[in-house]
Amino acid sequence: MRNAGLAFALVSASCFAFSGPMGKYLIEGGLTPIEAVWCRMAGAGLLLFAVLAVLRPAVLRIPRSRLPFFALYAIVAVAGVQSLYFVAITRLPVGIVLLLEYMSPVMVVIWVRFVRGIRLARAAYLGAVVAVAGLGIVVEAWDGLRLDGLGLLLGLVAGACCAGYFLMSDSFGDDIDPLGLIAWGMIGAAVVLVPFARPWGIPWESFTVSVAPQGGVTLPVLGAYLWMVLIATVTAYILGVNAVRRLSAAVGATVASLEVIGGALVAWALVGETLGVFQIIGGLIVLSGALLAQTASARRSPAPGVAEPVRVT
């Protein structure tokens, strides 16, 4: 079962890696980042909802007492992460934005220590320091932050929302089915983004053209959209949920960080984006620090006479 979980997690990360590059095709075709996010969430949410309504309708039932949690999940863990990520990739390379987003394990460590008051192993803090140092190398801080400042901020806020996703994923009980939460989360995110995306004004004719972002490979926008919905969203989420159910949340989240590498590779292959030497070195350091922090945060430092670990991601 553990091997199956690791396989699901790896494939899920690989599927998620296509979201940024595929999104760039929609943006190049004429959609704004928010419009692209709305189309992704609405399409994926309706598809998953329809499938569950036929095959597993019981998972779509929401306990009335959990409505606030579902609303917060839709706003932060889905709408916040996806919209900020899509806007950020219009200002920075996909690989850089993914690196910023995967500062989230470090943010989880900070939250758990100072808000939940849980003492962590020293490795957690060391991982945070290593990750921040790696981020400094990624953005070449010694050279006046040549990367887009607003893009960096958006990427970090997306990382904070991603940290919220991990923390919320650890806080709901058996009264909520993960698949139902994902379906309603996507639909809720689409509803929340309506005033910003204004779907009635989306240039739907954009889905009939083919584009090549930044001189990359030419693909039909509709094909990129369908791939993003079916593979990078629905399949990725379903496999991710099954992975976490077979692994600990910490292991699942750590394996998910491979999306950083996968996203950079897909962006290189399809849209012609490359990472410099410092970005590659810094990225490896960020991932190493995030891995260390995430693994350490998987258990609380035991109090005297207490040895039971608890998950915090």
C-alpha positions as CSV (number, residue, x, y, z in Angstrom):
1,M,0.0,0.0,0.0
2,R,2.9,2.4,0.8
3,N,4.5,1.8,-2.6
4,A,1.1,2.4,-4.3
5,G,0.8,5.7,-2.3
6,L,4.3,6.8,-3.4
7,A,3.4,6.0,-7.0
8,F,0.2,8.0,-6.8
9,A,2.0,10.9,-5.2
10,L,4.7,10.9,-7.9
11,V,2.2,10.8,-10.8
12,S,0.0,13.4,-9.1
13,A,3.0,15.8,-8.9
14,S,3.8,15.1,-12.5
15,C,0.2,15.9,-13.5
16,F,0.2,19.1,-11.4
17,A,3.4,20.2,-13.2
18,F,1.4,20.8,-16.4
19,S,-0.9,23.4,-14.8
20,G,1.4,26.5,-15.2
21,P,2.6,25.8,-18.8
22,M,-0.9,24.9,-20.0
23,G,-2.2,28.0,-18.3
24,K,0.2,30.1,-20.3
25,Y,-1.4,28.8,-23.5
26,L,-4.7,30.1,-22.4
27,I,-3.2,33.4,-21.5
28,E,-1.3,33.7,-24.8
29,G,-4.6,32.9,-26.5
30,G,-6.2,36.0,-25.1
31,L,-7.5,35.1,-21.6
32,T,-6.4,37.0,-18.5
33,P,-4.9,35.0,-15.7
34,I,-8.0,35.2,-13.6
35,E,-10.2,34.1,-16.6
36,A,-7.9,31.1,-17.1
37,V,-8.2,30.1,-13.4
38,W,-11.9,30.5,-13.5
39,C,-12.2,28.3,-16.6
40,R,-10.0,25.7,-15.0
41,M,-11.9,25.6,-11.7
42,A,-15.3,25.7,-13.2
43,G,-14.5,23.0,-15.8
44,A,-12.8,20.7,-13.3
45,G,-15.3,21.3,-10.6
46,L,-18.3,20.6,-12.7
47,L,-16.7,17.5,-14.2
48,L,-15.7,16.1,-10.9
49,F,-19.1,17.0,-9.3
50,A,-20.9,15.2,-12.2
51,V,-18.8,12.1,-11.9
52,L,-19.2,11.9,-8.1
53,A,-23.0,12.6,-8.3
54,V,-23.3,9.5,-10.5
55,L,-20.8,7.2,-8.8
56,R,-20.6,8.3,-5.2
57,P,-23.3,10.9,-4.4
58,A,-22.9,10.4,-0.7
59,V,-19.5,12.1,-0.7
60,L,-21.1,15.4,-1.9
61,R,-23.1,15.8,1.3
62,I,-21.9,18.7,3.5
63,P,-22.6,18.7,7.2
64,R,-24.2,22.1,8.0
65,S,-21.7,22.7,10.8
66,R,-18.9,22.3,8.3
67,L,-20.1,25.0,5.8
68,P,-17.6,27.6,7.1
69,F,-14.8,25.2,6.7
70,F,-15.8,24.4,3.1
71,A,-16.0,28.1,2.4
72,L,-12.6,28.9,3.8
73,Y,-11.1,25.9,1.9
74,A,-12.6,27.2,-1.4
75,I,-11.3,30.7,-0.9
76,V,-7.8,30.0,0.5
77,A,-6.8,26.5,-0.5
78,V,-8.3,26.6,-4.1
79,A,-9.1,30.1,-5.3
80,G,-6.2,31.8,-3.5
81,V,-3.5,29.3,-4.5
82,Q,-4.6,29.0,-8.1
83,S,-5.4,32.6,-8.9
84,L,-2.2,34.0,-7.3
85,Y,-0.1,31.3,-9.0
86,F,-1.6,32.1,-12.5
87,V,-1.1,35.8,-12.1
88,A,2.5,35.3,-10.8
89,I,3.5,33.1,-13.9
90,T,2.7,36.1,-16.1
91,R,5.5,38.0,-14.4
92,L,8.0,35.2,-13.6
93,P,9.1,31.9,-15.1
94,V,7.0,28.9,-14.0
95,G,9.9,27.3,-12.2
96,I,10.5,30.4,-10.1
97,V,6.9,30.7,-9.1
98,L,6.7,27.0,-8.2
99,L,9.8,27.4,-6.0
100,L,8.2,30.4,-4.2
101,E,4.9,28.5,-3.8
102,Y,6.8,25.5,-2.2
103,M,8.1,27.7,0.6
104,S,4.8,26.6,2.1
105,P,6.3,23.7,4.1
106,V,8.5,26.3,5.9
107,M,5.4,28.5,6.6
108,V,3.7,25.4,8.0
109,V,6.6,24.9,10.4
110,I,6.4,28.6,11.6
111,W,2.6,28.4,12.0
112,V,2.8,25.1,14.0
113,R,5.5,26.4,16.3
114,F,4.2,29.9,17.1
115,V,0.4,29.7,16.6
116,R,-0.3,26.1,17.6
117,G,2.4,26.2,20.2
118,I,3.9,22.8,19.2
119,R,7.6,22.3,19.8
120,L,9.3,20.9,16.8
121,A,12.6,19.1,16.2
122,R,15.6,21.3,15.5
123,A,15.7,19.9,12.0
124,A,12.4,21.8,11.3
125,Y,14.1,25.2,12.0
126,L,17.3,24.2,10.2
127,G,15.1,23.3,7.2
128,A,13.5,26.7,7.3
129,V,16.8,28.5,7.3
130,V,18.2,26.4,4.5
131,A,15.0,27.0,2.4
132,V,15.2,30.8,2.9
133,A,18.9,30.8,2.0
134,G,18.1,28.9,-1.1
135,L,15.3,31.4,-2.0
136,G,17.8,34.2,-1.7
137,I,20.0,32.5,-4.2
138,V,17.0,31.9,-6.5
139,V,16.1,35.6,-6.6
140,E,19.8,36.6,-6.7
141,A,19.3,38.9,-3.7
142,W,22.9,40.2,-4.0
143,D,22.1,41.7,-7.4
144,G,19.2,44.0,-6.4
145,L,16.4,41.5,-6.8
146,R,16.4,41.6,-10.6
147,L,13.3,39.4,-10.7
148,D,9.9,41.1,-10.8
149,G,9.1,42.4,-7.3
150,L,5.3,42.0,-7.6
151,G,5.7,38.6,-9.1
152,L,7.8,37.5,-6.1
153,L,5.2,38.9,-3.7
154,L,2.4,37.1,-5.5
155,G,4.4,33.8,-5.5
156,L,5.0,34.1,-1.7
157,V,1.4,34.8,-1.0
158,A,0.4,31.8,-3.1
159,G,2.8,29.8,-0.9
160,A,1.0,31.1,2.2
161,C,-2.3,29.9,0.7
162,C,-0.7,26.6,-0.1
163,A,0.4,26.3,3.5
164,G,-3.2,27.0,4.5
165,Y,-4.2,24.1,2.3
166,F,-1.9,21.7,4.1
167,L,-3.0,23.0,7.6
168,M,-6.7,22.7,6.7
169,S,-6.1,19.3,5.2
170,D,-4.8,18.2,8.6
171,S,-7.8,19.6,10.5
172,F,-10.9,18.0,9.1
173,G,-12.3,14.8,10.4
174,D,-14.1,11.7,9.2
175,D,-17.3,13.6,8.6
176,I,-15.8,15.1,5.4
177,D,-14.9,13.0,2.4
178,P,-11.8,14.4,0.7
179,L,-13.2,13.9,-2.8
180,G,-16.4,15.8,-1.9
181,L,-14.2,18.6,-0.4
182,I,-12.2,18.9,-3.6
183,A,-15.3,19.0,-5.8
184,W,-17.1,21.6,-3.7
185,G,-13.8,23.5,-3.2
186,M,-13.4,23.9,-7.0
187,I,-17.0,24.9,-7.6
188,G,-16.8,27.3,-4.6
189,A,-13.6,28.8,-6.0
190,A,-15.2,29.3,-9.4
191,V,-18.2,31.1,-7.6
192,V,-15.8,33.3,-5.6
193,L,-13.8,34.3,-8.7
194,V,-16.9,35.3,-10.7
195,P,-16.7,39.0,-9.9
196,F,-13.1,39.0,-10.8
197,A,-13.1,36.7,-13.9
198,R,-16.4,38.0,-15.3
199,P,-17.0,34.9,-17.3
200,W,-19.7,36.6,-19.5
201,G,-16.8,38.6,-21.0
202,I,-14.4,35.8,-21.6
203,P,-13.2,35.7,-25.2
204,W,-14.5,32.2,-25.9
205,E,-13.2,32.4,-29.5
206,S,-9.7,32.1,-28.0
207,F,-10.3,28.3,-27.6
208,T,-10.4,28.0,-31.4
209,V,-6.9,29.2,-32.1
210,S,-3.4,27.7,-31.7
211,V,-0.6,29.6,-30.1
212,A,3.1,29.3,-29.2
213,P,3.9,31.2,-25.9
214,Q,7.3,32.9,-26.1
215,G,8.3,31.0,-29.2
216,G,7.5,27.6,-27.6
217,V,5.7,24.6,-29.1
218,T,2.5,25.5,-30.9
219,L,-0.6,23.9,-29.4
220,P,-4.3,24.5,-29.8
221,V,-5.7,26.4,-26.8
222,L,-8.6,24.1,-26.4
223,G,-6.3,21.1,-26.3
224,A,-4.2,22.8,-23.6
225,Y,-7.3,23.6,-21.6
226,L,-8.7,20.0,-21.8
227,W,-5.3,18.7,-20.7
228,M,-5.2,21.2,-17.8
229,V,-8.7,20.2,-16.6
230,L,-8.4,16.4,-17.1
231,I,-4.8,15.8,-16.2
232,A,-3.4,18.8,-14.3
233,T,-6.5,19.3,-12.1
234,V,-9.0,16.4,-11.8
235,T,-6.5,13.5,-12.2
236,A,-3.9,15.3,-10.2
237,Y,-6.2,16.0,-7.3
238,I,-7.7,12.5,-7.2
239,L,-4.3,10.8,-7.3
240,G,-3.1,13.3,-4.6
241,V,-6.0,12.5,-2.3
242,N,-5.4,8.7,-2.7
243,A,-1.7,9.2,-2.1
244,V,-2.3,11.1,1.2
245,R,-4.7,8.4,2.3
246,R,-2.0,5.8,1.9
247,L,0.9,7.9,3.2
248,S,1.3,10.4,6.0
249,A,0.4,14.0,5.0
250,A,4.1,15.0,5.5
251,V,5.3,12.4,3.0
252,G,2.6,13.2,0.5
253,A,3.4,16.9,0.7
254,T,7.1,16.4,0.4
255,V,6.7,14.2,-2.7
256,A,4.3,16.8,-4.1
257,S,7.2,19.3,-4.1
258,L,8.6,17.4,-7.1
259,E,6.1,19.5,-9.0
260,V,8.8,22.3,-8.9
261,I,11.1,20.2,-10.9
262,G,8.4,18.8,-13.2
263,G,6.9,22.2,-13.8
264,A,10.3,23.7,-14.8
265,L,11.0,20.8,-17.1
266,V,7.5,21.0,-18.8
267,A,8.0,24.8,-19.1
268,W,11.4,24.2,-20.7
269,A,10.0,21.7,-23.2
270,L,6.8,23.5,-24.2
271,V,7.2,27.3,-23.6
272,G,10.9,27.7,-23.9
273,E,11.6,28.9,-20.3
274,T,15.0,28.2,-18.8
275,L,16.5,28.5,-15.4
276,G,19.9,30.1,-14.8
277,V,22.7,28.4,-12.9
278,F,21.8,30.3,-9.6
279,Q,18.1,29.4,-10.0
280,I,19.0,25.7,-10.4
281,I,21.4,25.7,-7.4
282,G,19.1,27.8,-5.3
283,G,16.1,25.6,-6.3
284,L,17.8,22.5,-5.1
285,I,18.7,24.1,-1.8
286,V,15.1,25.3,-1.4
287,L,13.8,21.8,-2.0
288,S,16.3,20.3,0.4
289,G,15.3,22.8,3.1
290,A,11.6,22.2,2.5
291,L,12.1,18.5,2.6
292,L,13.9,18.7,5.9
293,A,11.4,21.1,7.4
294,Q,8.4,19.1,6.2
295,T,9.8,15.8,7.5
296,A,10.6,17.3,10.9
297,S,7.2,18.9,11.2
298,A,5.5,15.5,10.7
299,R,5.9,14.9,14.5
300,R,5.9,17.0,17.6
301,S,8.8,16.9,19.9
302,P,7.5,14.6,22.7
303,A,7.0,16.0,26.2
304,P,8.5,14.0,29.1
305,G,6.8,10.6,29.2
306,V,5.0,11.2,25.9
307,A,6.2,9.5,22.7
308,E,3.2,9.6,20.4
309,P,3.8,11.6,17.2
310,V,1.2,13.9,15.7
311,R,0.9,15.1,12.1
312,V,0.9,18.8,11.4
313,T,0.9,19.1,7.7
